[in-house]
Amino acid sequence: MDIGHAYTYIKDDPDWMKKLGIGAGLMLVGIFLFPVIFIIYGYQVEVTRRVMNGEKNPLPDWDFGTMFMEGLYLIIGRFVYGLPAILLICIGFGAFWGLSIGGAASGSEDLAAVLSGVGFLVYCIAFALFFLLMVMIAFVTPGLNIQFIRNNGELGSLFRFGEVIGIARDNIGNVLWIFLAALGANILIQLVSALLSWTICIPFILGLGGYVWIQIATGHLIGQMGSSFAAPKGVWDEGLPGS
């Protein structure tokens, strides 16, 4: 897996600044209109698809309609995988407040203290499990992208859990590198932003463009991982059915 190339190849495209600028603009709009950010994830999918197809220039032009739908499908998939974690944290939060309120209503300080303590313990356990599940979901995410592309943009394919988890499990080393590379790039952006914080505007612009850059590079790395799933050229470049 060539991490360095994934994070620098965009400069090989003569229009890379324009394409990155459009992505940063979409991120800015997404602050006020969140669904616009789905286009960024759709762009990542197209980058992955092109790398899996072995295209020399995997930096695509922006296709807002198709990329919005593909990004939406992936967000739906991630949401479904994240439901157990969401339910866990809701249960923990509900138990903490429910027991605390019940203890306060009992009129007994000792009982209130016990119930509050039990509620807090339940919340801590739920939060620990929530964190563990979120880490697991982060590791499954590349598998979601590859599964989606292998099945030509079929939403239902994202919910064949055994296949998706199998992709992540069989490529756990590559998934770890993808995760660490994104983490390292994000830390780098934060450090540069901190050094330039006196300029006010530059850290904000850097944050928007940096997020898009990381998503593009991550898409390239996922494509490198997915290229091991051999297929004839053109099989994975159809996008959504009918697009």
C-alpha positions as CSV (number, residue, x, y, z in Angstrom):
1,M,0.0,0.0,0.0
2,D,1.6,3.3,-1.2
3,I,0.5,5.8,1.4
4,G,2.8,8.6,0.1
5,H,1.4,8.4,-3.4
6,A,-2.2,8.4,-2.1
7,Y,-1.6,11.7,-0.3
8,T,0.4,13.4,-3.1
9,Y,-1.0,12.1,-6.4
10,I,-3.7,14.8,-6.7
11,K,-0.9,17.2,-7.9
12,D,-0.6,15.1,-11.1
13,D,-3.9,16.4,-12.2
14,P,-3.6,19.8,-13.9
15,D,-6.9,20.9,-12.4
16,W,-6.3,19.6,-8.9
17,M,-6.5,23.0,-7.2
18,K,-9.9,23.7,-8.8
19,K,-11.2,20.3,-7.9
20,L,-10.0,20.6,-4.3
21,G,-11.4,24.1,-4.1
22,I,-14.8,22.9,-5.2
23,G,-14.6,20.3,-2.5
24,A,-13.7,22.9,0.1
25,G,-16.6,25.1,-1.1
26,L,-19.0,22.1,-0.7
27,M,-17.7,21.6,2.9
28,L,-18.4,25.3,3.6
29,V,-22.0,25.0,2.3
30,G,-22.3,21.7,4.2
31,I,-21.8,23.6,7.5
32,F,-25.2,25.2,6.9
33,L,-26.8,22.4,4.7
34,F,-25.4,19.1,6.0
35,P,-26.6,16.8,3.1
36,V,-24.3,18.6,0.7
37,I,-21.4,16.8,2.4
38,F,-22.7,13.6,1.0
39,I,-21.2,14.7,-2.3
40,I,-17.8,14.5,-0.7
41,Y,-18.3,10.9,0.2
42,G,-19.6,10.2,-3.3
43,Y,-16.4,11.7,-4.7
44,Q,-14.4,9.4,-2.5
45,V,-16.3,6.4,-3.9
46,E,-15.5,7.5,-7.4
47,V,-11.8,7.9,-6.5
48,T,-11.8,4.4,-5.1
49,R,-13.6,3.0,-8.1
50,R,-11.0,4.5,-10.5
51,V,-8.1,3.1,-8.5
52,M,-9.7,-0.3,-8.5
53,N,-10.1,0.0,-12.2
54,G,-6.4,0.9,-12.6
55,E,-7.0,4.3,-14.2
56,K,-3.9,6.4,-14.5
57,N,-5.7,9.6,-13.4
58,P,-8.1,8.7,-10.6
59,L,-9.0,12.3,-9.7
60,P,-12.5,12.7,-11.2
61,D,-14.5,15.7,-12.2
62,W,-17.3,16.6,-9.8
63,D,-20.7,15.0,-10.7
64,F,-22.9,16.4,-8.0
65,G,-26.0,14.3,-8.7
66,T,-24.4,10.9,-8.9
67,M,-22.0,11.6,-6.1
68,F,-24.7,12.9,-3.8
69,M,-26.7,9.7,-4.3
70,E,-23.6,7.4,-3.8
71,G,-22.6,9.4,-0.7
72,L,-26.1,9.2,0.6
73,Y,-26.2,5.4,0.2
74,L,-22.9,5.1,2.1
75,I,-24.1,7.3,4.9
76,I,-27.2,5.2,5.2
77,G,-25.0,2.1,5.4
78,R,-22.7,3.6,8.0
79,F,-25.8,4.7,10.0
80,V,-27.2,1.2,10.0
81,Y,-23.8,-0.2,11.2
82,G,-23.7,2.4,13.9
83,L,-27.2,1.8,15.2
84,P,-26.0,-0.6,18.0
85,A,-23.5,2.0,19.2
86,I,-26.2,4.7,19.2
87,L,-28.6,2.5,21.1
88,L,-26.0,1.6,23.7
89,I,-25.2,5.3,24.4
90,C,-28.9,6.1,24.6
91,I,-29.5,3.3,27.0
92,G,-26.6,4.4,29.2
93,F,-27.6,8.0,29.1
94,G,-31.3,7.1,29.9
95,A,-30.3,4.8,32.7
96,F,-28.1,7.4,34.3
97,W,-30.8,10.1,34.2
98,G,-33.6,7.8,35.0
99,L,-32.0,6.3,38.1
100,S,-30.8,9.8,39.2
101,I,-34.3,11.3,38.9
102,G,-35.8,8.2,40.5
103,G,-33.4,8.5,43.5
104,A,-34.1,12.2,43.9
105,A,-37.8,11.6,43.8
106,S,-37.6,8.9,46.5
107,G,-36.8,11.4,49.2
108,S,-34.0,9.3,50.6
109,E,-30.5,10.6,50.3
110,D,-28.9,7.2,50.7
111,L,-31.1,5.6,48.0
112,A,-30.5,8.6,45.7
113,A,-26.7,8.2,46.1
114,V,-26.9,4.5,45.4
115,L,-29.2,4.9,42.3
116,S,-27.0,7.7,41.0
117,G,-23.9,5.6,41.4
118,V,-25.5,2.6,39.6
119,G,-26.7,4.9,36.8
120,F,-23.3,6.4,36.4
121,L,-21.7,2.9,36.3
122,V,-24.2,1.8,33.6
123,Y,-23.4,4.9,31.6
124,C,-19.6,4.3,31.9
125,I,-20.0,0.7,30.7
126,A,-22.3,1.8,27.9
127,F,-19.8,4.5,26.8
128,A,-16.9,2.1,26.8
129,L,-18.9,-0.3,24.6
130,F,-20.0,2.6,22.4
131,F,-16.3,3.6,21.9
132,L,-15.3,0.0,21.1
133,L,-18.1,-0.3,18.6
134,M,-17.3,3.0,16.9
135,V,-13.7,1.8,16.5
136,M,-15.0,-1.4,14.9
137,I,-17.2,0.6,12.6
138,A,-14.3,2.8,11.5
139,F,-12.4,-0.4,10.6
140,V,-15.4,-1.7,8.6
141,T,-15.9,1.5,6.6
142,P,-13.3,0.6,3.9
143,G,-15.1,-2.7,3.5
144,L,-18.4,-0.8,2.9
145,N,-16.9,1.3,0.1
146,I,-15.4,-1.8,-1.6
147,Q,-18.6,-3.8,-1.2
148,F,-20.6,-0.9,-2.7
149,I,-18.3,-0.6,-5.7
150,R,-18.0,-4.4,-6.3
151,N,-21.8,-4.5,-6.5
152,N,-22.1,-1.5,-8.9
153,G,-23.8,0.9,-6.4
154,E,-26.4,-1.5,-5.0
155,L,-27.6,-0.2,-1.6
156,G,-28.7,-3.6,-0.4
157,S,-25.2,-5.0,-0.8
158,L,-24.1,-2.8,2.1
159,F,-26.3,-4.9,4.4
160,R,-24.8,-8.2,3.5
161,F,-22.9,-7.9,6.8
162,G,-20.9,-11.1,6.5
163,E,-19.4,-10.0,3.2
164,V,-18.6,-6.5,4.4
165,I,-17.0,-7.6,7.7
166,G,-15.1,-10.3,5.8
167,I,-13.5,-7.7,3.5
168,A,-12.4,-5.7,6.5
169,R,-11.2,-8.8,8.4
170,D,-9.2,-10.2,5.5
171,N,-7.5,-6.8,5.0
172,I,-7.1,-5.8,8.7
173,G,-3.5,-4.7,8.1
174,N,-4.4,-2.4,5.2
175,V,-7.4,-1.0,7.1
176,L,-5.1,-0.2,10.0
177,W,-2.7,1.7,7.7
178,I,-5.6,3.6,6.2
179,F,-6.9,4.6,9.6
180,L,-3.4,5.6,10.9
181,A,-2.7,7.6,7.7
182,A,-5.9,9.6,8.0
183,L,-5.2,10.2,11.7
184,G,-1.7,11.4,10.9
185,A,-2.8,13.7,8.2
186,N,-5.5,15.2,10.4
187,I,-3.0,15.8,13.2
188,L,-0.7,17.5,10.7
189,I,-3.5,19.8,9.5
190,Q,-4.3,20.6,13.1
191,L,-0.7,21.5,13.9
192,V,-0.3,23.7,10.8
193,S,-3.6,25.4,11.7
194,A,-2.5,26.0,15.2
195,L,0.8,27.6,13.9
196,L,-1.2,29.9,11.6
197,S,-4.0,30.6,14.0
198,W,-3.0,34.3,14.1
199,T,-4.2,34.6,10.5
200,I,-7.8,33.7,11.5
201,C,-9.0,32.8,8.0
202,I,-6.2,30.4,6.8
203,P,-6.8,27.7,9.5
204,F,-10.5,27.7,8.5
205,I,-9.8,27.3,4.8
206,L,-7.1,24.8,5.6
207,G,-9.5,22.8,7.6
208,L,-12.1,22.7,4.8
209,G,-9.6,21.8,2.1
210,G,-7.7,19.4,4.4
211,Y,-10.8,17.4,5.1
212,V,-11.5,16.9,1.4
213,W,-7.8,16.1,0.8
214,I,-7.9,13.4,3.5
215,Q,-11.2,11.9,2.0
216,I,-9.6,11.8,-1.5
217,A,-6.4,10.2,-0.2
218,T,-8.4,7.7,1.9
219,G,-10.5,6.8,-1.2
220,H,-7.2,6.1,-3.1
221,L,-5.9,3.9,-0.3
222,I,-9.2,2.0,-0.2
223,G,-9.0,1.6,-3.9
224,Q,-5.5,0.1,-3.5
225,M,-6.9,-2.3,-1.0
226,G,-9.8,-3.1,-3.2
227,S,-7.7,-3.7,-6.3
228,S,-6.9,-7.1,-4.9
229,F,-10.4,-8.1,-5.8
230,A,-9.7,-8.9,-9.4
231,A,-12.3,-8.0,-12.1
232,P,-12.2,-7.1,-15.8
233,K,-11.7,-3.4,-16.5
234,G,-15.0,-1.6,-16.6
235,V,-16.9,-3.8,-14.3
236,W,-16.6,-1.3,-11.4
237,D,-17.0,1.9,-13.3
238,E,-20.7,2.0,-13.8
239,G,-21.7,3.8,-10.6
240,L,-25.3,3.8,-9.7
241,P,-27.6,1.8,-11.8
242,G,-29.0,4.0,-14.6
243,S,-26.4,6.7,-14.0
